[in-house]
Amino acid sequence: MITVTTDFIPGYEIAEAIGVVRGNTIRAKHLGKDIMAGLRMLVGGEVKEYTSLLTEARNESMRRMEAQAEKLGADAVINLRFMTSQVVGGAAEMLAYGTAVKFK
C-alpha cells in the first residue's frame, strides 16, 4: 500500500477516489513511564517515554487506516494526515486519515 502526504504520486495516474479512510487508537500513559517522564522533564531533554508512546500510536493508526483502504480495494492513500486529541486525563486518541484511491 502506497501512503503519501501529497495529493498525487509521481508515476501513477489516479483513476478514482474511493473515499476517506481512517484508523485510530487510544493510548493511556503507563504510571511507571509517567514517573520517569516527569523526572526527565525536571532535567530537560527529550521525553523518550512519550516519544515512543506517540510513535506506537501513529504506527497503529496508520496500519488500521491502510487495512480499511485495502478492504475497499484501494491501491494507495493520498493526503495522509494525523490528528490527536485528549480523551480523558492521561489518555489520547491518535487518528490517521486520508483519501483512498485506485490507479488507472
Residue frames as a rotation matrix with the C-alpha (Angstrom) as fourth column:
MET 1
0.585 0.811 0.000 0.00
0.811 -0.585 0.000 0.00
0.000 0.000 -1.000 0.00
ILE 2
-0.515 -0.684 0.517 1.43
0.666 -0.699 -0.261 3.34
0.540 0.210 0.815 -1.05
THR 3
0.569 0.639 -0.518 0.71
0.822 -0.460 0.335 6.05
-0.024 -0.617 -0.787 1.51
VAL 4
-0.512 -0.747 0.423 1.72
0.767 -0.620 -0.166 9.68
0.386 0.239 0.891 0.93
THR 5
-0.243 0.372 -0.896 1.03
0.631 -0.640 -0.437 13.12
-0.736 -0.672 -0.079 2.34
THR 6
-0.869 -0.105 -0.484 0.76
-0.267 -0.724 0.636 14.64
-0.417 0.682 0.601 -1.14
ASP 7
0.139 0.990 -0.013 -2.32
-0.463 0.053 -0.885 14.73
-0.875 0.129 0.466 -3.37
PHE 8
0.790 0.033 -0.612 -0.57
-0.579 0.370 -0.727 12.82
0.202 0.928 0.311 -6.16
ILE 9
0.471 -0.689 0.551 2.01
0.003 0.625 0.780 10.07
-0.882 -0.366 0.297 -6.59
PRO 10
0.043 -0.508 -0.860 4.66
-0.901 -0.392 0.186 10.65
-0.432 0.767 -0.474 -9.28
GLY 11
-0.852 -0.425 -0.307 4.46
-0.524 0.700 0.485 8.00
0.009 0.574 -0.819 -11.98
TYR 12
-0.727 0.681 0.092 0.88
0.640 0.720 -0.267 6.97
-0.248 -0.135 -0.959 -11.16
GLU 13
-0.782 0.582 0.223 -2.38
-0.345 -0.703 0.622 8.25
0.518 0.410 0.750 -12.57
ILE 14
-0.819 0.540 0.195 -5.36
-0.056 0.264 -0.963 8.23
-0.572 -0.799 -0.186 -10.23
ALA 15
-0.819 0.572 0.041 -8.48
0.212 0.237 0.948 6.79
0.533 0.785 -0.315 -11.82
GLU 16
0.247 0.969 -0.013 -10.85
0.189 -0.035 0.981 7.02
0.950 -0.245 -0.192 -8.88
ALA 17
-0.726 -0.294 0.622 -11.09
-0.536 -0.326 -0.779 8.48
0.431 -0.899 0.079 -5.40
ILE 18
-0.445 0.550 -0.707 -12.80
0.460 0.817 0.346 5.80
0.768 -0.171 -0.617 -3.32
GLY 19
0.645 0.679 0.350 -13.27
0.071 -0.509 0.858 7.98
0.761 -0.529 -0.377 -0.25
VAL 20
0.096 -0.562 0.822 -11.93
-0.866 -0.455 -0.210 8.91
0.492 -0.691 -0.530 3.15
VAL 21
0.454 -0.051 -0.890 -10.28
0.333 0.936 0.117 6.15
0.827 -0.349 0.441 5.17
ARG 22
0.202 -0.351 0.915 -9.20
-0.781 -0.621 -0.066 6.38
0.591 -0.701 -0.399 8.76
GLY 23
0.231 -0.173 -0.957 -7.66
0.502 0.864 -0.036 4.46
0.834 -0.472 0.286 11.59
ASN 24
0.231 -0.141 0.963 -7.39
-0.646 -0.762 0.043 5.37
0.728 -0.632 -0.267 15.23
THR 25
-0.006 -0.211 -0.978 -6.15
0.651 0.742 -0.163 4.18
0.759 -0.637 0.133 18.57
ILE 26
0.667 0.181 0.723 -6.47
-0.415 -0.715 0.562 5.49
0.619 -0.675 -0.402 22.09
ARG 27
-0.004 -0.785 -0.619 -3.42
0.491 0.538 -0.686 5.16
0.871 -0.307 0.383 24.30
ALA 28
0.949 0.268 0.165 -3.04
-0.033 -0.436 0.899 5.75
0.313 -0.859 -0.405 28.01
LYS 29
0.099 -0.942 0.320 0.09
-0.747 -0.283 -0.602 6.66
0.657 -0.179 -0.732 29.88
HIS 30
0.380 -0.133 -0.916 1.78
0.468 0.881 0.066 3.95
0.798 -0.454 0.397 31.94
LEU 31
0.993 0.109 0.042 2.28
0.020 -0.514 0.858 5.05
0.115 -0.851 -0.513 35.56
GLY 32
0.464 -0.884 -0.047 5.91
0.596 0.273 0.755 3.89
-0.655 -0.379 0.654 35.69
LYS 33
-0.216 -0.526 0.823 6.78
0.962 -0.257 0.088 5.61
0.165 0.811 0.562 32.42
ASP 34
0.582 0.508 0.636 4.86
0.391 -0.860 0.329 8.70
0.714 0.057 -0.698 33.50
ILE 35
0.900 -0.326 -0.289 7.00
0.208 -0.263 0.942 8.96
-0.383 -0.908 -0.169 36.65
MET 36
-0.029 -0.959 0.283 10.18
0.819 0.140 0.557 8.61
-0.574 0.248 0.781 34.57
ALA 37
-0.004 0.099 0.995 8.91
0.835 -0.548 0.058 11.22
0.551 0.831 -0.081 32.10
GLY 38
0.911 0.390 0.131 8.18
0.238 -0.760 0.605 13.61
0.336 -0.520 -0.785 34.97
LEU 39
0.556 -0.790 -0.259 11.74
0.373 -0.042 0.927 13.21
-0.743 -0.612 0.271 36.27
ARG 40
-0.212 -0.642 0.737 13.14
0.956 0.021 0.294 13.72
-0.204 0.766 0.609 32.78
MET 41
0.453 0.461 0.763 11.18
0.631 -0.771 0.090 16.97
0.630 0.440 -0.640 32.44
LEU 42
0.919 -0.153 -0.363 12.96
0.232 -0.533 0.814 18.29
-0.318 -0.832 -0.454 35.52
VAL 43
0.050 -0.996 -0.072 16.38
0.281 -0.056 0.958 17.94
-0.959 -0.068 0.277 33.91
GLY 44
0.242 0.122 -0.963 15.32
-0.740 -0.619 -0.264 18.70
-0.628 0.776 -0.060 30.34
GLY 45
-0.819 -0.566 -0.096 15.82
-0.457 0.541 0.707 16.86
-0.348 0.623 -0.701 27.09
GLU 46
-0.451 0.642 -0.620 13.70
-0.587 0.310 0.748 14.51
0.672 0.702 0.237 25.05
VAL 47
-0.187 0.500 0.845 10.92
-0.832 0.376 -0.407 12.74
-0.522 -0.780 0.346 26.93
LYS 48
-0.798 -0.310 -0.516 11.55
-0.576 0.645 0.503 9.33
0.177 0.699 -0.693 25.34
GLU 49
-0.796 0.552 0.248 8.68
0.287 0.705 -0.648 7.64
-0.532 -0.445 -0.720 27.17
TYR 50
0.177 0.898 -0.403 6.15
-0.069 -0.397 -0.915 9.90
-0.982 0.190 -0.008 25.42
THR 51
-0.236 -0.341 -0.910 8.02
-0.919 -0.226 0.323 9.79
-0.316 0.912 -0.260 22.11
SER 52
-0.984 -0.159 -0.078 7.73
-0.175 0.936 0.304 6.00
0.024 0.313 -0.949 21.99
LEU 53
-0.442 0.894 0.073 4.08
0.368 0.255 -0.894 6.13
-0.818 -0.369 -0.441 23.08
LEU 54
0.268 0.555 -0.787 3.19
-0.457 -0.646 -0.611 8.52
-0.848 0.524 0.080 20.25
THR 55
-0.539 -0.526 -0.658 5.28
-0.835 0.231 0.499 6.59
-0.111 0.819 -0.564 17.71
GLU 56
-0.938 0.238 0.250 3.42
0.210 0.968 -0.134 3.37
-0.274 -0.073 -0.959 18.58
ALA 57
-0.077 0.975 -0.208 0.07
0.266 -0.181 -0.947 5.15
-0.961 -0.128 -0.245 18.37
ARG 58
0.046 0.019 -0.999 0.92
-0.801 -0.597 -0.048 6.71
-0.597 0.802 -0.012 14.99
ASN 59
-0.832 -0.448 -0.328 2.06
-0.556 0.666 0.498 3.36
-0.004 0.596 -0.803 13.58
GLU 60
-0.751 0.605 0.264 -1.05
0.436 0.755 -0.490 1.55
-0.496 -0.253 -0.831 14.80
SER 61
0.139 0.844 -0.518 -3.44
-0.046 -0.517 -0.855 4.20
-0.989 0.143 -0.033 13.48
MET 62
-0.215 -0.291 -0.932 -1.69
-0.923 -0.251 0.291 4.06
-0.319 0.923 -0.215 10.08
ARG 63
-0.987 -0.150 0.065 -1.95
-0.129 0.960 0.248 0.24
-0.100 0.236 -0.967 9.98
ARG 64
-0.392 0.914 0.104 -5.66
0.493 0.304 -0.815 0.45
-0.777 -0.268 -0.570 10.69
MET 65
0.191 0.414 -0.890 -6.20
-0.499 -0.740 -0.451 3.14
-0.845 0.530 0.066 8.06
GLU 66
-0.548 -0.491 -0.677 -4.30
-0.831 0.228 0.508 1.11
-0.095 0.841 -0.533 5.44
ALA 67
-0.910 0.273 0.313 -6.31
0.226 0.957 -0.180 -2.01
-0.349 -0.093 -0.933 6.35
GLN 68
0.056 0.970 -0.237 -9.54
0.188 -0.243 -0.952 -0.10
-0.980 0.009 -0.196 5.73
ALA 69
0.064 -0.103 -0.993 -8.20
-0.841 -0.541 0.001 1.13
-0.537 0.835 -0.121 2.37
GLU 70
-0.881 -0.439 -0.176 -7.22
-0.468 0.755 0.460 -2.41
-0.069 0.487 -0.870 1.35
LYS 71
-0.577 0.754 0.314 -10.69
0.390 0.593 -0.705 -3.64
-0.717 -0.284 -0.636 2.31
LEU 72
0.380 0.727 -0.571 -12.14
-0.135 -0.568 -0.812 -1.06
-0.915 0.386 -0.118 -0.10
GLY 73
0.582 -0.205 0.787 -9.81
0.742 0.529 -0.412 -2.23
-0.332 0.824 0.460 -2.89
ALA 74
0.931 -0.253 -0.264 -7.63
-0.295 -0.947 -0.131 0.88
-0.217 0.200 -0.956 -2.89
ASP 75
0.599 -0.799 0.046 -4.16
0.568 0.384 -0.728 0.97
0.564 0.462 0.684 -4.41
ALA 76
-0.584 -0.808 0.077 -2.97
0.577 -0.479 -0.662 3.89
0.572 -0.342 0.746 -2.29
VAL 77
0.523 0.627 -0.578 -3.87
0.841 -0.488 0.233 6.51
-0.136 -0.608 -0.782 0.30
ILE 78
-0.322 -0.584 0.745 -3.10
0.641 -0.713 -0.282 10.13
0.697 0.387 0.604 -0.55
ASN 79
-0.047 0.236 0.971 -3.24
-0.334 -0.919 0.207 13.28
0.941 -0.315 0.122 1.60
LEU 80
0.123 0.018 -0.992 -2.36
0.748 0.656 0.105 11.36
0.653 -0.755 0.067 4.79
ARG 81
-0.090 -0.104 0.991 -2.86
-0.478 -0.868 -0.134 13.44
0.874 -0.486 0.029 7.92
PHE 82
-0.443 -0.048 -0.895 -2.62
0.696 0.611 -0.377 12.81
0.565 -0.790 -0.237 11.65
MET 83
0.007 0.458 0.889 -4.70
-0.460 -0.788 0.410 14.32
0.888 -0.411 0.205 14.42
THR 84
-0.593 -0.179 -0.785 -4.55
0.560 0.609 -0.562 13.81
0.578 -0.773 -0.261 18.14
SER 85
-0.009 0.606 0.795 -6.93
-0.497 -0.693 0.522 14.73
0.868 -0.390 0.308 20.92
GLN 86
-0.929 -0.252 0.269 -7.16
-0.344 0.330 -0.879 14.10
0.133 -0.910 -0.394 24.64
VAL 87
-0.255 0.856 -0.450 -10.00
0.146 0.494 0.857 11.72
0.956 0.153 -0.251 25.51
VAL 88
0.924 0.362 -0.124 -9.63
0.182 -0.129 0.975 11.81
0.337 -0.923 -0.184 29.30
GLY 89
0.580 -0.748 0.322 -6.78
-0.813 -0.505 0.290 12.78
-0.054 -0.430 -0.901 31.58
GLY 90
-0.145 -0.775 0.615 -3.85
-0.604 0.562 0.566 10.56
-0.784 -0.289 -0.550 30.73
ALA 91
-0.186 0.111 0.976 -5.33
0.591 0.806 0.021 9.08
-0.785 0.581 -0.216 27.53
ALA 92
-0.192 0.055 -0.980 -5.19
-0.586 -0.807 0.069 10.44
-0.787 0.587 0.187 23.99
GLU 93
0.634 0.435 0.639 -6.51
0.312 0.612 -0.726 9.41
-0.708 0.660 0.252 20.60
MET 94
-0.550 -0.713 -0.434 -4.28
-0.302 -0.315 0.900 9.28
-0.778 0.626 -0.042 17.54
LEU 95
0.548 0.777 0.308 -6.18
0.159 0.265 -0.951 9.43
-0.821 0.571 0.022 14.25
ALA 96
-0.744 -0.662 -0.092 -4.70
-0.021 -0.114 0.993 8.84
-0.668 0.741 0.072 10.79
TYR 97
0.370 0.897 0.242 -6.85
0.323 0.120 -0.939 9.72
-0.871 0.426 -0.245 7.79
GLY 98
-0.695 -0.552 -0.460 -6.52
-0.279 -0.382 0.881 10.20
-0.663 0.741 0.111 4.06
THR 99
0.325 0.783 -0.530 -8.16
-0.830 -0.033 -0.557 9.56
-0.453 0.621 0.639 0.71
ALA 100
-0.163 -0.283 0.945 -8.19
0.124 0.944 0.305 6.01
-0.979 0.167 -0.119 -0.68
VAL 101
0.232 0.179 -0.956 -7.60
-0.845 -0.449 -0.289 5.92
-0.481 0.875 0.047 -4.44
LYS 102
0.499 -0.108 0.860 -7.36
0.411 0.903 -0.126 3.45
-0.762 0.416 0.495 -7.33
PHE 103
-0.422 -0.732 -0.535 -4.84
-0.297 -0.446 0.844 3.80
-0.856 0.515 -0.029 -10.15
LYS 104
0.521 0.482 -0.704 -5.54
-0.811 0.024 -0.584 3.62
-0.265 0.876 0.403 -13.86
